[in-house]
Amino acid sequence: MKIDGSYGEGGGQILRTALALAAVLRREVEIHSIRKGRKVPGLQPQHLTCVDACRDITEAEVEGNKLKSLSLQFSPKTLKGGNFLFDVAKIKGSAGSVCLVLQSILLPLVFSGQSTEVVIKGGTHVPWSPPFTYLKQVFFPMIKKIGCRVSGKIEKWGWYPKGGGEVLFSIEPIPEILSLNLTERGKLKKLSGISAVSNLPLSIGRRQRDRAYRILRERGFSPEIELVDAPSIGQGTFLFILAEFEDSLAGFSSLGAIKKRAETVAEECCQEFLEFMETDAAIEKHLADQLIPFLSFCNQKSSFTVSCVSQHLLTNVWAVRNFLPVGIEVQGKEGESGKVFIDSSGVKDKIGI
């Protein structure tokens, strides 16, 4: 199997999805042009950690697993759970995302037949990746609907550029993935969140929270936002909003940065939530692409509405189609709301797992 790592979104997502699918299927894959269009192309510390993590859980033979490599050959031999430790900064100092490392190994470990505990060190709340808070409060509960049993506990928060965060993930094996048919989210039951700071005045967290309160209350919402003084070796700020609906969950967040006002952090986060509320979708755009690989291994049909058809979603659909005999249809234009249909009926018999 040869995969073009520059296709579509062209980032690390293709690498992670290809590694995960190759691990589940025990199928050799060659990935070329990895992150070719990025400012710094090739494997960076986070991506290299993904490769090495998949290597360790599959006892794979690997070629090209070095920093800045544009190509990779991955030949998995088996698939096992157990106890693992992965550190994004092991080879080079980095705040690379622990959540994206988990993204590459979670699906295989669900099918490993063994209980797994994995510690991942690196960035827990960093740009261009889902924050740990999102995984814990949105992603893990949503994949529980399809039978997956995953939990996470954060010991230390990791911010850009120092990293140094630490998270313990627990993953239970399951015999099969259930279908998901979620076209309506239902009524909004609760709106909550956190405003977190590390090694900075707690007043910054209050400003984030208070600005969010003002924006959301003016629109008729009544949020409950907790102030969090997060343990970390670095400095950072973060606002997260969790929307709990009758049938779905959605999460929205924004990170602080040097010279970025606390009020701006709140405005960005609230804007994401309000844009989602203008649609009738059950799933927000950040969750949609993460569900595709899981639902592609279900032996039934699935469907869901999405608030925005993203390039990440379309890229993950393309990656899955390269590995699995599934029918996936995305209705709706990129950048607009849409609906996703996945027909993976009988897929396990077709691929022999």
C-alpha positions as semicolon CSV with decimal commas, in nm:
position;residue;x (nm);y (nm);z (nm)
1;M;0,000;0,000;0,000
2;K;0,143;0,339;-0,102
3;I;0,000;0,658;0,046
4;D;0,067;1,013;-0,072
5;G;0,130;1,212;0,246
6;S;0,077;1,543;0,064
7;Y;-0,283;1,468;-0,040
8;G;-0,563;1,705;0,066
9;E;-0,493;1,865;0,402
10;G;-0,141;1,729;0,362
11;G;-0,041;1,737;0,728
12;G;0,030;1,477;0,993
13;Q;-0,327;1,347;0,987
14;I;-0,264;1,125;0,685
15;L;0,037;0,976;0,860
16;R;-0,155;0,905;1,180
17;T;-0,458;0,756;1,006
18;A;-0,244;0,541;0,775
19;L;-0,040;0,409;1,067
20;A;-0,353;0,331;1,270
21;L;-0,522;0,144;0,984
22;A;-0,205;-0,042;0,888
23;A;-0,165;-0,151;1,251
24;V;-0,521;-0,284;1,278
25;L;-0,498;-0,465;0,943
26;R;-0,133;-0,578;0,992
27;R;-0,069;-0,439;0,648
28;E;0,257;-0,297;0,518
29;V;0,235;0,066;0,411
30;E;0,471;0,310;0,245
31;I;0,399;0,679;0,301
32;H;0,579;0,932;0,085
33;S;0,583;1,314;0,059
34;I;0,508;1,337;0,433
35;R;0,399;1,693;0,519
36;K;0,567;1,803;0,198
37;G;0,383;2,134;0,174
38;R;0,444;2,241;0,532
39;K;0,686;2,518;0,631
40;V;0,901;2,252;0,799
41;P;0,826;1,933;0,600
42;G;0,883;1,573;0,702
43;L;0,860;1,400;1,037
44;Q;0,883;1,630;1,339
45;P;0,912;1,503;1,701
46;Q;0,537;1,451;1,746
47;H;0,506;1,259;1,418
48;L;0,813;1,052;1,494
49;T;0,663;0,963;1,832
50;C;0,347;0,846;1,651
51;V;0,558;0,620;1,431
52;D;0,757;0,477;1,719
53;A;0,442;0,426;1,927
54;C;0,278;0,228;1,644
55;R;0,601;0,035;1,599
56;D;0,605;-0,068;1,965
57;I;0,243;-0,188;1,978
58;T;0,281;-0,389;1,655
59;E;0,647;-0,500;1,670
60;A;0,677;-0,348;1,325
61;E;0,978;-0,323;1,100
62;V;1,025;0,043;1,015
63;E;1,241;0,237;0,773
64;G;1,261;0,615;0,758
65;N;1,169;0,684;1,122
66;K;1,397;0,980;1,172
67;L;1,351;1,354;1,205
68;K;1,265;1,540;0,883
69;S;1,216;1,216;0,689
70;L;0,975;1,258;0,395
71;S;0,908;0,887;0,349
72;L;0,835;0,592;0,572
73;Q;0,793;0,217;0,539
74;F;0,591;0,051;0,813
75;S;0,547;-0,329;0,833
76;P;0,343;-0,439;1,140
77;K;0,379;-0,797;1,262
78;T;0,132;-0,827;1,549
79;L;-0,085;-0,611;1,773
80;K;-0,061;-0,598;2,150
81;G;-0,180;-0,395;2,444
82;G;-0,010;-0,361;2,781
83;N;0,182;-0,079;2,947
84;F;0,363;0,184;2,741
85;L;0,540;0,515;2,786
86;F;0,596;0,760;2,500
87;D;0,771;1,096;2,529
88;V;0,748;1,346;2,243
89;A;1,065;1,519;2,367
90;K;1,271;1,199;2,388
91;I;1,483;1,276;2,082
92;K;1,443;1,653;2,059
93;G;1,283;1,910;2,289
94;S;0,924;1,960;2,176
95;A;0,574;2,048;2,291
96;G;0,427;1,812;2,032
97;S;0,073;1,701;2,109
98;V;0,015;1,397;2,330
99;C;-0,341;1,385;2,195
100;L;-0,225;1,339;1,837
101;V;0,011;1,062;1,946
102;L;-0,287;0,888;2,107
103;Q;-0,482;0,940;1,783
104;S;-0,236;0,714;1,601
105;I;-0,256;0,422;1,848
106;L;-0,606;0,438;1,997
107;L;-0,794;0,250;1,724
108;P;-0,537;-0,033;1,710
109;L;-0,533;-0,069;2,089
110;V;-0,912;-0,093;2,095
111;F;-0,870;-0,406;1,881
112;S;-0,564;-0,542;2,064
113;G;-0,757;-0,785;2,285
114;Q;-0,575;-0,656;2,595
115;S;-0,626;-0,379;2,849
116;T;-0,376;-0,100;2,798
117;E;-0,234;0,182;3,004
118;V;-0,019;0,432;2,819
119;V;0,157;0,738;2,953
120;I;0,230;1,007;2,694
121;K;0,447;1,309;2,770
122;G;0,448;1,632;2,570
123;G;0,203;1,911;2,494
124;T;-0,147;1,867;2,635
125;H;-0,293;2,204;2,530
126;V;-0,108;2,328;2,224
127;P;-0,197;2,487;1,886
128;W;-0,316;2,283;1,587
129;S;-0,429;1,983;1,790
130;P;-0,723;1,880;2,007
131;P;-0,654;1,972;2,372
132;F;-0,666;1,697;2,632
133;T;-0,974;1,860;2,786
134;Y;-1,157;1,806;2,456
135;L;-1,064;1,437;2,445
136;K;-1,176;1,379;2,803
137;Q;-1,502;1,573;2,788
138;V;-1,614;1,522;2,427
139;F;-1,427;1,260;2,226
140;F;-1,412;0,982;2,486
141;P;-1,782;1,011;2,584
142;M;-1,884;1,021;2,217
143;I;-1,689;0,709;2,119
144;K;-1,840;0,538;2,422
145;K;-2,164;0,552;2,221
146;I;-2,002;0,314;1,969
147;G;-1,868;0,082;2,239
148;C;-1,517;0,218;2,302
149;R;-1,406;0,239;2,664
150;V;-1,129;0,496;2,702
151;S;-1,039;0,733;2,985
152;G;-0,764;0,981;3,056
153;K;-0,608;1,148;3,358
154;I;-0,384;1,452;3,334
155;E;-0,092;1,480;3,576
156;K;0,077;1,790;3,435
157;W;-0,034;2,036;3,170
158;G;0,201;2,097;2,877
159;W;0,197;2,428;2,687
160;Y;0,393;2,553;2,387
161;P;0,691;2,586;2,378
162;K;0,809;2,394;2,687
163;G;0,574;2,097;2,676
164;G;0,643;1,870;2,970
165;G;0,282;1,763;3,015
166;E;0,191;1,411;3,120
167;V;-0,130;1,213;3,064
168;L;-0,228;0,858;3,155
169;F;-0,471;0,691;2,917
170;S;-0,658;0,368;2,991
171;I;-0,800;0,167;2,701
172;E;-1,019;-0,142;2,724
173;P;-1,045;-0,389;2,432
174;I;-1,382;-0,439;2,264
175;P;-1,512;-0,716;2,035
176;E;-1,672;-0,479;1,785
177;I;-1,753;-0,117;1,710
178;L;-2,120;-0,020;1,712
179;S;-2,291;0,197;1,454
180;L;-2,370;0,564;1,510
181;N;-2,673;0,731;1,358
182;L;-2,688;1,084;1,487
183;T;-2,866;1,336;1,270
184;E;-3,017;1,548;1,548
185;R;-2,845;1,674;1,863
186;G;-3,157;1,750;2,066
187;K;-3,203;2,039;2,306
188;L;-2,914;2,206;2,485
189;K;-2,920;2,073;2,842
190;K;-2,612;2,235;2,994
191;L;-2,333;2,476;2,903
192;S;-2,019;2,456;3,115
193;G;-1,645;2,499;3,083
194;I;-1,311;2,585;3,236
195;S;-1,083;2,888;3,225
196;A;-0,733;2,764;3,302
197;V;-0,398;2,931;3,364
198;S;-0,053;2,798;3,452
199;N;0,215;3,006;3,625
200;L;0,032;3,328;3,543
201;P;-0,198;3,552;3,749
202;L;-0,536;3,390;3,810
203;S;-0,686;3,724;3,713
204;I;-0,620;3,631;3,348
205;G;-0,845;3,329;3,392
206;R;-1,111;3,549;3,549
207;R;-1,097;3,790;3,256
208;Q;-1,140;3,503;3,011
209;R;-1,431;3,366;3,211
210;D;-1,600;3,702;3,263
211;R;-1,579;3,797;2,896
212;A;-1,726;3,459;2,800
213;Y;-2,007;3,508;3,054
214;R;-2,092;3,845;2,904
215;I;-2,096;3,723;2,542
216;L;-2,298;3,410;2,612
217;R;-2,546;3,569;2,852
218;E;-2,620;3,840;2,597
219;R;-2,722;3,558;2,362
220;G;-2,949;3,396;2,620
221;F;-2,719;3,122;2,751
222;S;-2,632;3,051;3,116
223;P;-2,284;2,894;3,128
224;E;-2,098;2,767;3,434
225;I;-1,723;2,816;3,392
226;E;-1,471;2,694;3,651
227;L;-1,139;2,867;3,718
228;V;-0,845;2,623;3,708
229;D;-0,489;2,682;3,828
230;A;-0,322;2,410;3,621
231;P;0,008;2,245;3,731
232;S;0,276;2,282;3,463
233;I;0,642;2,361;3,404
234;G;0,539;2,625;3,151
235;Q;0,303;2,917;3,118
236;G;-0,027;2,918;2,937
237;T;-0,395;3,006;2,937
238;F;-0,695;2,820;2,796
239;L;-1,072;2,854;2,773
240;F;-1,297;2,556;2,702
241;I;-1,675;2,542;2,658
242;L;-1,868;2,214;2,673
243;A;-2,216;2,201;2,523
244;E;-2,422;1,904;2,642
245;F;-2,722;1,824;2,425
246;E;-2,985;1,553;2,463
247;D;-2,810;1,327;2,211
248;S;-2,464;1,472;2,154
249;L;-2,171;1,665;2,298
250;A;-1,965;1,945;2,146
251;G;-1,654;2,124;2,266
252;F;-1,496;2,458;2,176
253;S;-1,170;2,612;2,292
254;S;-0,909;2,882;2,248
255;L;-0,551;2,917;2,369
256;G;-0,377;3,222;2,503
257;A;-0,053;3,349;2,354
258;I;0,202;3,625;2,412
259;K;0,037;3,965;2,352
260;K;-0,303;3,801;2,306
261;R;-0,561;3,956;2,538
262;A;-0,762;3,731;2,767
263;E;-1,078;3,883;2,622
264;T;-0,971;3,774;2,272
265;V;-0,929;3,416;2,394
266;A;-1,287;3,424;2,523
267;E;-1,422;3,583;2,206
268;E;-1,262;3,317;1,982
269;C;-1,399;3,033;2,191
270;C;-1,749;3,177;2,214
271;Q;-1,756;3,252;1,842
272;E;-1,691;2,883;1,763
273;F;-1,978;2,780;1,990
274;L;-2,217;3,039;1,849
275;E;-2,135;2,940;1,491
276;F;-2,213;2,579;1,577
277;M;-2,543;2,683;1,732
278;E;-2,643;2,851;1,405
279;T;-2,650;2,504;1,246
280;D;-2,872;2,206;1,325
281;A;-2,582;1,960;1,313
282;A;-2,531;1,688;1,573
283;I;-2,151;1,677;1,535
284;E;-1,906;1,969;1,525
285;K;-1,626;1,977;1,269
286;H;-1,341;1,873;1,500
287;L;-1,512;1,551;1,601
288;A;-1,632;1,443;1,257
289;D;-1,297;1,348;1,104
290;Q;-1,193;1,163;1,422
291;L;-1,501;0,938;1,403
292;I;-1,444;0,823;1,044
293;P;-1,175;0,554;1,105
294;F;-1,369;0,404;1,397
295;L;-1,704;0,386;1,218
296;S;-1,535;0,235;0,912
297;F;-1,474;-0,084;1,114
298;C;-1,837;-0,116;1,218
299;N;-2,031;-0,396;1,045
300;Q;-2,333;-0,172;0,993
301;K;-2,429;0,159;0,838
302;S;-2,369;0,489;1,019
303;S;-2,459;0,848;0,952
304;F;-2,430;1,187;1,118
305;T;-2,478;1,553;1,044
306;V;-2,175;1,783;1,073
307;S;-2,166;2,158;1,129
308;C;-1,885;2,213;0,878
309;V;-1,735;1,986;0,611
310;S;-1,364;2,040;0,674
311;Q;-1,061;1,946;0,470
312;H;-0,955;1,731;0,764
313;L;-1,277;1,531;0,724
314;L;-1,235;1,490;0,348
315;T;-0,870;1,391;0,387
316;N;-0,951;1,125;0,646
317;V;-1,225;0,986;0,422
318;W;-0,971;0,956;0,140
319;A;-0,718;0,784;0,367
320;V;-0,972;0,528;0,491
321;R;-1,088;0,446;0,140
322;N;-0,731;0,346;0,053
323;F;-0,737;0,074;0,319
324;L;-1,094;-0,046;0,360
325;P;-1,377;-0,161;0,130
326;V;-1,628;0,085;0,274
327;G;-1,864;0,327;0,111
328;I;-1,836;0,680;0,249
329;E;-2,040;0,968;0,114
330;V;-2,003;1,326;0,229
331;Q;-2,294;1,552;0,135
332;G;-2,232;1,925;0,148
333;K;-1,966;2,164;0,025
334;E;-1,638;2,218;0,205
335;G;-1,681;2,493;0,463
336;E;-2,057;2,438;0,493
337;S;-2,274;2,206;0,702
338;G;-2,334;1,858;0,568
339;K;-2,408;1,493;0,629
340;V;-2,184;1,187;0,630
341;F;-2,294;0,834;0,536
342;I;-2,070;0,534;0,608
343;D;-2,161;0,189;0,476
344;S;-1,922;-0,058;0,634
345;S;-2,163;-0,352;0,625
346;G;-1,970;-0,678;0,636
347;V;-1,633;-0,504;0,641
348;K;-1,485;-0,735;0,905
349;D;-1,558;-1,039;0,690
350;K;-1,410;-0,871;0,383
351;I;-1,083;-0,787;0,555
352;G;-1,063;-1,100;0,768
353;I;-1,053;-0,963;1,122
